């Protein structure tokens, strides 16, 4: 087809070759006089889709410049007929990811809920029931801990990847609760046979370990996530697929229980009672168990759209977060590959979710923290107006101004293609709003996040102050509808982060969100 087009439109072919020379694919140059038409150097595109888009733009510009109007019309007709459908299919398929950019609780579930209506598969890839999302639909609250909130899309299949650790009693209870609320997930939930199990005694061990730390406690949710990952790394953990052979499961469970009781004096496990429970649920769990690695990659190959819902957030990452005040997994972009079993070239959009301010639950340094020391304090305003209480634990969250050095670090690690800025409405009513724009340690500006928590806790934050706004923004549907000062805040945040802000949260309800469109998405 393309060879015929080139033969028929030889002058366009030369122009196209000239455009291609910008990519090193051809050295041909179109010339009407002594001056050659050359393509300017441009950043190297990262995909075939970008090559084709850049090529189309260059060809159109050159044709317009040299007056190939009829040729351009024909080329446009061919482009509309053959190329646009290809670009559309390429764009539609692939794996998109929604991640937390701060210390968690940023509102990832709300974006996932909206996006998931257009996806075929929604997946969780790391963490366990220590994560929590609340979605409000028609005034009804849905709380998610293990399930992807994309389960609300009746057409989507939900995958619990191999990187997740699953407390089956909690998981089944979550399914039953959703069923009672009118959400039928039967046949739409798949569990990886390689995902590890969290047992009740893991939760007991979690609580015992936290108590022993006293004033040096980490702030764990006591959901057994850390001990379950410890069992996995110690290679005595038990996987979901082991339930397919109950005799094998029983053997491994008895061994793990004995090892745990020996390691933690005072820990008591009703081994026979636990085995009786797992025998009773085995058939139900086995009906959902599959090789999700094969399933997900087959879905990708078949052109299905896949959405990954991240749990926790980058600053709680076991490697990149404020260690040891972190979770036990990798909630950053790397977990998509290791927790789902897909290759890097299958990942497309990477969407970072960020509050318009900052919060964290539990212990650890928090550079921009605002202590809620009275009803008139900004810390109190953020916590109260923002309803800052954990979905999973109910614990009050610590609040502070948006921290740009922390977000630049998060953008660096994850490579966000766009940002979802949530809870902008919470800042409404403040006379002025501040943004933490730099860290200083011992009088010197820092270029990155300190690994040493002592250094981080001693950092001085440099702030930039912007005027606030009082107008209600909950009914704003477009960026231009926002008050001028709110627009300035968003644009300044975007500029400082170096990543486009595509989505803006303006209220607590499901559709209280502005989408600036794909032009604000680097992909």
SEROKOL-30589 format. One record per residue (C-alpha): residue number from 1; x, y, z. Coordinates in pm, 1 decimal, decimal comma. Example, Ala and Ser with C-alpha at 12.3 -4.5 7.8 and 13.67 -1.06 7.14 Angstrom:
BEGIN
nr	xx	yy	zz
1	1230,0	-450,0	780,0
2	1367,0	-106,0	714,0
END
This chain:
BEGIN
nr	xx	yy	zz
1	0,0	0,0	0,0
2	264,9	251,1	106,5
3	483,6	163,5	-194,8
4	191,5	242,8	-427,0
5	127,4	571,7	-256,0
6	492,1	669,7	-288,6
7	496,2	581,9	-659,3
8	176,7	776,7	-727,6
9	281,5	1082,7	-532,5
10	652,3	1106,3	-605,2
11	692,0	1465,8	-489,7
12	520,6	1383,3	-161,6
13	746,3	1083,6	-133,9
14	1051,3	1307,9	-152,8
15	898,9	1534,8	108,5
16	827,7	1238,3	332,6
17	1181,1	1115,3	288,0
18	1305,1	1456,1	390,0
19	1093,4	1440,2	704,0
20	1224,0	1093,8	778,5
21	1577,8	1220,8	761,7
22	1510,4	1389,4	1094,9
23	1500,2	1042,6	1245,2
24	1805,9	911,7	1068,1
25	1587,2	683,5	850,9
26	1669,8	857,6	522,4
27	1912,6	1113,3	388,3
28	1693,9	1235,4	101,2
29	1638,9	1612,3	80,6
30	1362,6	1786,4	-114,4
31	1476,8	2101,4	-293,5
32	1300,3	2352,3	-519,4
33	1602,4	2582,9	-541,5
34	1953,3	2614,6	-409,8
35	1832,7	2603,2	-49,8
36	1760,9	2252,0	70,1
37	1462,2	2187,6	294,5
38	1602,3	2016,5	600,5
39	1432,7	1882,2	912,9
40	1542,3	2041,6	1232,2
41	1690,3	1822,8	1500,0
42	1428,4	1701,4	1747,7
43	1431,2	1483,9	2058,7
44	1435,4	1117,7	1974,3
45	1078,2	977,4	1978,1
46	1026,4	681,6	2206,8
47	774,8	475,4	2009,7
48	644,2	393,9	1662,4
49	333,9	597,3	1744,9
50	544,7	906,6	1813,5
51	749,3	846,2	1494,8
52	430,3	840,0	1289,8
53	281,8	1146,4	1458,2
54	603,0	1348,1	1411,1
55	633,1	1231,6	1049,9
56	275,1	1334,3	968,7
57	332,2	1680,9	1117,1
58	659,7	1733,5	929,9
59	514,7	1620,9	595,1
60	209,0	1846,0	632,9
61	425,9	2148,0	723,2
62	659,6	2094,9	427,8
63	374,3	2036,4	181,8
64	206,6	2355,9	293,3
65	532,1	2549,1	257,3
66	598,5	2436,9	-101,9
67	236,2	2456,8	-217,2
68	148,2	2092,0	-272,2
69	-219,4	2162,1	-204,2
70	-365,9	1885,7	-419,8
71	-101,2	1642,0	-306,8
72	-169,8	1741,0	54,9
73	-542,4	1678,9	8,1
74	-476,1	1332,5	-132,1
75	-227,7	1257,0	145,9
76	-484,1	1364,9	405,4
77	-745,1	1133,5	252,3
78	-499,0	842,6	263,7
79	-399,2	936,1	618,6
80	-762,7	942,9	732,6
81	-831,9	610,6	565,5
82	-528,1	410,1	673,8
83	-318,7	584,5	937,4
84	-570,9	733,6	1178,9
85	-739,7	398,7	1255,2
86	-394,7	250,8	1323,4
87	-305,0	535,3	1559,4
88	-639,5	500,1	1732,4
89	-589,9	127,0	1790,6
90	-232,4	180,1	1908,9
91	-344,2	445,0	2151,9
92	-633,7	238,2	2284,9
93	-428,3	-67,2	2377,2
94	-159,8	-92,5	2640,9
95	-115,7	-68,1	3016,0
96	-184,7	257,3	3197,5
97	-91,5	304,9	3562,6
98	-230,3	521,3	3843,3
99	20,5	569,4	4126,5
100	39,2	766,0	4449,3
101	299,0	1040,6	4435,8
102	319,1	1128,5	4806,7
103	266,0	929,3	5130,4
104	-61,5	769,3	5024,8
105	-430,6	862,7	5055,7
106	-405,0	1096,4	4755,1
107	-735,7	989,9	4598,1
108	-611,0	736,2	4342,9
109	-930,7	532,1	4360,7
110	-1147,8	814,7	4233,5
111	-942,6	855,6	3915,8
112	-927,4	479,8	3870,0
113	-1303,5	459,5	3907,0
114	-1352,7	719,8	3633,4
115	-1086,5	582,3	3398,2
116	-1182,3	217,8	3449,1
117	-1509,7	267,9	3261,6
118	-1299,9	259,8	2942,3
119	-1073,5	-33,2	3035,9
120	-1113,9	-407,6	2994,1
121	-887,0	-515,3	3281,2
122	-819,5	-342,9	3616,2
123	-537,5	-474,5	3833,9
124	-370,2	-447,2	4173,1
125	0,5	-532,9	4176,0
126	144,6	-473,9	4525,4
127	58,6	-436,3	4893,2
128	-242,1	-583,5	5066,6
129	-539,9	-480,4	5274,7
130	-329,4	-204,4	5432,9
131	-435,1	11,8	5138,3
132	-775,0	177,4	5119,4
133	-982,7	376,4	4871,6
134	-1324,2	533,7	4919,1
135	-1544,1	598,8	4614,5
136	-1870,2	796,1	4636,2
137	-2127,4	704,5	4368,9
138	-2472,8	865,8	4382,5
139	-2422,7	941,0	4748,9
140	-2327,3	580,5	4829,3
141	-1979,3	513,5	4973,1
142	-1780,6	213,5	4854,0
143	-1467,0	121,5	5048,1
144	-1194,6	-84,6	4885,9
145	-895,2	-250,8	5047,5
146	-782,4	-540,7	4828,0
147	-1008,3	-518,3	4524,7
148	-935,7	-265,4	4250,0
149	-1205,9	1,9	4264,4
150	-1246,7	-64,5	3891,3
151	-1477,2	-350,6	3996,4
152	-1758,3	-91,7	3980,6
153	-1729,6	-115,5	3600,7
154	-1947,5	-419,0	3529,9
155	-1761,3	-483,5	3202,9
156	-1413,5	-495,0	3358,1
157	-1222,8	-798,3	3479,4
158	-1032,1	-735,2	3802,7
159	-692,0	-897,0	3853,8
160	-509,7	-939,1	4184,5
161	-149,4	-975,6	4068,8
162	130,0	-1194,6	4198,2
163	288,0	-903,4	4387,3
164	-11,4	-862,9	4621,5
165	-36,8	-1036,8	4960,8
166	-392,6	-1146,7	5036,4
167	-574,3	-1199,1	5366,0
168	-848,8	-1423,5	5232,2
169	-1103,6	-1364,5	5514,1
170	-1086,1	-988,5	5450,0
171	-1090,4	-1035,8	5073,7
172	-1400,9	-1256,1	5074,5
173	-1572,6	-1020,6	5316,7
174	-1500,2	-731,3	5078,8
175	-1656,0	-925,2	4791,7
176	-1965,1	-1010,0	4999,2
177	-2005,5	-649,7	5118,5
178	-1997,3	-522,7	4759,7
179	-2246,5	-790,5	4657,0
180	-2485,5	-672,1	4929,9
181	-2446,2	-317,6	4797,4
182	-2552,0	-429,0	4449,6
183	-2210,5	-479,6	4287,3
184	-2200,8	-823,4	4123,0
185	-1838,0	-929,8	4074,0
186	-1898,4	-1299,3	4010,3
187	-1674,0	-1425,0	3731,4
188	-1495,0	-1087,9	3706,8
189	-1231,9	-1127,7	3979,4
190	-913,0	-1325,2	3918,5
191	-640,7	-1398,7	4176,4
192	-284,7	-1483,9	4081,1
193	-184,6	-1835,9	4176,4
194	153,4	-1685,3	4269,0
195	17,5	-1424,2	4512,4
196	116,2	-1489,3	4876,0
197	-129,3	-1532,3	5162,0
198	-162,1	-1328,0	5481,0
199	-275,9	-1535,7	5777,4
200	-434,9	-1424,2	6103,4
201	-113,7	-1502,5	6287,1
202	75,1	-1267,7	6052,6
203	-149,4	-991,2	6183,3
204	-83,4	-1095,5	6543,6
205	291,6	-1093,9	6478,6
206	256,3	-748,8	6319,8
207	92,6	-614,5	6635,0
208	344,3	-782,9	6865,4
209	639,6	-643,6	6671,4
210	494,3	-291,1	6668,1
211	428,0	-299,8	7043,1
212	785,8	-401,8	7116,8
213	913,9	-92,7	6934,9
214	745,3	135,3	7190,0
215	814,5	501,8	7114,6
216	1011,1	396,7	6804,5
217	706,1	235,4	6643,3
218	678,8	248,2	6263,7
219	306,2	315,6	6247,0
220	205,2	-7,0	6074,9
221	-162,9	-79,2	6005,7
222	-119,1	-416,7	6184,7
223	-276,8	-593,0	5888,2
224	3,6	-849,8	5870,8
225	148,9	-716,5	5547,1
226	511,5	-691,1	5666,9
227	521,1	-1040,1	5827,0
228	357,6	-1190,2	5515,0
229	623,3	-1035,8	5289,4
230	884,9	-1154,6	5541,1
231	752,5	-1510,2	5498,9
232	772,1	-1464,9	5121,3
233	1132,7	-1347,7	5132,6
234	1222,9	-1616,9	5386,6
235	1084,3	-1868,0	5134,5
236	843,5	-2031,7	5375,4
237	538,9	-1834,9	5260,9
238	225,6	-1995,7	5118,3
239	77,1	-1896,0	4784,0
240	-284,8	-1883,6	4668,3
241	-216,4	-2159,3	4416,3
242	-118,8	-2396,4	4697,1
243	-487,9	-2422,2	4789,7
244	-546,9	-2610,0	4463,7
245	-381,7	-2909,0	4633,6
246	-513,1	-2902,1	4990,1
247	-289,6	-3181,8	5114,2
248	13,4	-2980,0	5002,8
249	-135,3	-2661,6	5151,8
250	-191,0	-2833,0	5489,1
251	166,0	-2958,3	5500,0
252	307,4	-2611,7	5431,8
253	67,6	-2439,4	5672,7
254	159,1	-2669,0	5963,2
255	529,7	-2604,6	5898,1
256	485,8	-2226,2	5877,4
257	270,3	-2216,5	6191,5
258	527,8	-2414,8	6390,3
259	812,7	-2191,0	6271,5
260	615,5	-1879,1	6363,1
261	528,8	-2000,3	6714,0
262	893,0	-2090,3	6774,3
263	1005,9	-1747,0	6655,9
264	749,7	-1554,2	6864,3
265	708,4	-1690,6	7219,0
266	354,2	-1639,3	7336,0
267	206,6	-1664,0	6985,6
268	-69,5	-1925,2	6975,5
269	-215,1	-2060,6	6651,9
270	-521,1	-2284,5	6630,9
271	-375,9	-2488,6	6347,8
272	-665,3	-2733,8	6311,6
273	-922,7	-2454,9	6333,5
274	-743,8	-2254,9	6065,8
275	-714,0	-2556,0	5838,3
276	-1086,5	-2622,8	5877,2
277	-1161,3	-2265,1	5772,2
278	-936,5	-2276,8	5465,0
279	-1084,5	-2611,0	5361,7
280	-1429,4	-2449,2	5373,5
281	-1331,7	-2163,0	5139,2
282	-1092,9	-2351,3	4910,6
283	-1348,3	-2421,9	4637,5
284	-1458,7	-2058,8	4621,3
285	-1103,1	-1927,0	4612,2
286	-990,9	-2188,1	4359,0
287	-1267,3	-2078,2	4121,4
288	-1103,3	-1734,4	4105,6
289	-742,1	-1856,2	4095,9
290	-554,7	-1849,6	3765,9
291	-222,3	-1774,4	3599,6
292	-271,5	-1396,3	3584,0
293	64,4	-1347,5	3413,4
294	-56,6	-1538,9	3109,6
295	-402,0	-1383,2	3132,3
296	-271,4	-1024,9	3143,8
297	-22,6	-1068,6	2861,1
298	-286,3	-1241,0	2646,1
299	-522,7	-950,6	2714,3
300	-251,6	-707,1	2604,1
301	-180,0	-908,5	2287,7
302	-552,0	-908,3	2205,9
303	-559,7	-528,0	2216,8
304	-742,0	-495,8	2546,7
305	-689,7	-188,8	2765,5
306	-536,0	-256,7	3106,3
307	-539,2	-21,1	3402,8
308	-318,8	-75,3	3707,9
309	-436,2	73,5	4036,6
310	-139,9	147,1	4261,0
311	-169,7	108,5	4637,3
312	9,6	316,7	4902,9
313	254,2	561,0	4742,5
314	610,8	637,4	4638,2
315	721,8	782,7	4972,8
316	612,3	457,5	5140,0
317	817,6	245,4	4898,2
318	1048,5	0,7	5077,2
319	1339,5	121,1	4860,8
320	1258,3	483,4	4779,4
321	1046,7	595,9	5073,0
322	1129,9	739,6	5416,1
323	1271,6	409,6	5541,4
324	1198,8	252,8	5790,0
325	865,8	439,5	5806,4
326	746,2	269,2	5489,1
327	536,0	-21,1	5371,5
328	681,7	-363,4	5286,8
329	644,3	-351,9	4908,4
330	727,1	-128,9	4610,4
331	428,9	99,2	4537,3
332	629,0	281,8	4269,2
333	620,7	207,3	3896,0
334	856,0	-93,1	3917,1
335	589,2	-301,1	4091,6
336	378,9	-293,1	3775,1
337	638,6	-512,2	3606,1
338	724,7	-742,9	3895,6
339	376,4	-757,8	4048,0
340	186,0	-824,7	3726,7
341	443,7	-1005,5	3516,2
342	461,8	-772,4	3216,9
343	753,4	-618,6	3027,9
344	841,1	-245,0	3042,2
345	754,1	-178,6	2677,7
346	389,9	-261,5	2746,2
347	347,0	31,3	2986,5
348	199,2	347,9	2835,6
349	53,1	625,0	3054,8
350	187,2	668,8	3409,4
351	-43,0	892,3	3609,9
352	75,2	1033,8	3939,5
353	-193,4	1124,3	4192,9
354	-106,2	1418,5	4418,1
355	-307,5	1617,5	4670,2
356	-308,8	1994,3	4634,8
357	-151,5	1983,3	4980,5
358	19,6	1691,6	5154,6
359	-71,0	1428,6	5416,2
360	77,3	1121,4	5575,6
361	-38,9	862,8	5828,6
362	181,8	716,1	6097,0
363	531,2	802,8	6205,3
364	827,9	949,9	6020,2
365	953,6	1290,4	5905,0
366	713,8	1524,6	5729,2
367	896,8	1843,6	5618,1
368	594,8	2063,8	5537,4
369	374,7	1948,1	5827,5
370	131,1	2196,1	5982,5
371	35,6	2114,6	6341,3
372	-342,2	2153,9	6400,7
373	-301,1	2376,3	6705,8
374	-647,0	2528,5	6720,0
375	-962,9	2568,6	6514,2
376	-816,0	2870,2	6334,0
377	-495,3	2691,2	6229,4
378	-431,6	2587,5	5869,8
379	-343,4	2233,9	5982,1
380	-688,3	2205,6	6142,2
381	-854,5	2347,8	5829,2
382	-686,0	2094,2	5599,8
383	-763,5	1798,5	5826,1
384	-1125,3	1897,3	5889,7
385	-1234,0	2026,4	5548,6
386	-1039,4	1748,6	5378,7
387	-1187,0	1477,7	5610,1
388	-838,4	1341,8	5658,7
389	-899,7	1006,5	5824,9
390	-764,6	675,4	5693,7
391	-1004,5	446,3	5501,8
392	-841,1	133,9	5643,4
393	-740,8	240,4	5994,4
394	-955,2	544,5	6068,9
395	-642,0	719,0	6195,9
396	-619,5	1096,4	6165,6
397	-378,0	1203,7	5895,3
398	-105,7	1460,5	5944,9
399	-142,9	1755,7	5704,8
400	94,8	2007,7	5549,3
401	163,8	2223,3	5246,2
402	244,0	2069,5	4907,8
403	608,7	1958,6	4903,0
404	769,1	2018,3	4561,0
405	1115,2	1864,7	4632,2
406	937,1	1547,4	4740,2
407	718,8	1552,0	4427,2
408	1014,4	1616,1	4195,5
409	1175,0	1309,0	4351,3
410	857,9	1108,4	4291,9
411	833,6	1226,6	3930,1
412	1198,1	1129,6	3878,0
413	1143,3	774,0	4000,4
414	811,5	704,2	3829,5
415	834,7	908,1	3509,7
416	479,8	1040,1	3537,5
417	329,0	1133,3	3201,7
418	54,6	1335,1	3371,4
419	-53,7	1436,3	3720,3
420	-392,9	1404,0	3887,7
421	-409,9	1696,3	4133,8
422	-677,6	1613,3	4391,3
423	-864,4	1806,3	4661,1
424	-797,3	2153,6	4525,2
425	-1131,9	2249,0	4681,6
426	-991,2	2193,2	5031,9
427	-772,3	2502,5	4987,6
428	-1078,5	2718,5	4921,7
429	-1122,3	2980,2	5191,5
430	-756,4	3021,0	5279,7
431	-629,7	3379,0	5251,2
432	-302,1	3255,9	5107,5
433	-157,8	2920,1	5009,1
434	201,6	2810,8	5031,8
435	413,0	2567,0	4832,4
436	732,1	2415,1	4970,0
437	976,9	2476,5	4685,8
438	1319,7	2384,3	4824,4
439	1505,0	2205,5	5106,2
440	1801,1	2360,3	5284,1
441	2028,1	2154,0	5508,0
442	2304,1	2319,0	5708,9
443	2260,8	2634,5	5499,4
444	2291,5	2459,4	5161,6
445	2019,6	2382,0	4908,9
446	1963,0	2010,0	4845,3
447	1919,4	1870,9	4494,5
448	1738,4	1553,3	4600,5
449	1557,9	1382,2	4888,1
450	1798,1	1289,7	5170,9
451	1816,3	916,5	5242,8
452	1907,6	982,8	5604,5
453	1594,2	1059,2	5803,2
454	1786,4	1262,2	6058,5
455	1900,5	1494,3	5780,5
456	1549,1	1510,5	5635,5
457	1397,8	1595,1	5973,6
458	1648,4	1879,1	6013,7
459	1583,8	2028,7	5671,0
460	1453,5	2383,0	5647,2
461	1177,5	2423,6	5388,2
462	1170,6	2731,1	5169,0
463	817,9	2838,6	5075,3
464	654,9	3033,4	4797,6
465	332,2	3215,3	4885,8
466	39,6	3260,3	4647,4
467	-293,2	3440,5	4700,3
468	-585,5	3219,4	4797,4
469	-948,1	3216,9	4677,5
470	-1291,3	3204,0	4840,4
471	-1513,3	3103,2	4547,1
472	-1681,6	2760,4	4547,9
473	-1508,7	2550,6	4280,4
474	-1710,0	2228,2	4321,5
475	-1922,7	2304,0	4012,3
476	-1631,4	2390,5	3783,7
477	-1621,3	2168,3	3475,5
478	-1334,8	2334,0	3287,8
479	-1000,9	2474,6	3391,0
480	-1114,8	2817,4	3274,7
481	-1406,9	2800,0	3520,9
482	-1170,6	2803,5	3818,5
483	-1106,5	3130,8	4001,4
484	-801,4	3311,9	3869,4
485	-597,1	3245,6	4184,1
486	-684,2	2874,7	4174,3
487	-567,8	2860,4	3812,2
488	-243,7	3033,0	3906,6
489	-185,9	2779,3	4183,5
490	-234,6	2482,7	3950,0
491	-12,3	2630,3	3681,0
492	261,8	2708,9	3932,4
493	250,8	2355,2	4071,9
494	271,5	2219,1	3717,4
495	568,6	2441,6	3640,2
496	757,5	2344,1	3955,9
497	699,2	1970,3	3910,5
498	785,8	1975,9	3542,7
499	494,0	1744,0	3468,2
500	157,1	1845,2	3318,7
501	-147,3	1851,8	3546,0
502	-424,3	1684,4	3348,2
503	-690,2	1610,6	3612,1
504	-799,6	1846,1	3890,8
505	-1020,5	1736,0	4180,4
506	-1275,4	2002,3	4279,2
507	-1501,7	1811,0	4520,0
508	-1564,9	1478,5	4698,0
509	-1814,8	1325,6	4455,5
510	-1738,4	1088,6	4174,3
511	-1763,6	1342,5	3892,5
512	-1620,7	1643,2	4075,8
513	-1317,9	1647,2	3850,9
514	-1181,8	1855,2	3565,9
515	-1011,1	1670,0	3280,9
516	-796,6	1903,0	3070,3
517	-769,2	1632,0	2803,3
518	-493,9	1434,1	2640,2
519	-305,6	1743,2	2533,9
520	-197,9	1763,4	2898,1
521	-56,5	1413,1	2898,2
522	308,2	1361,8	2798,4
523	237,3	1020,0	2644,5
END
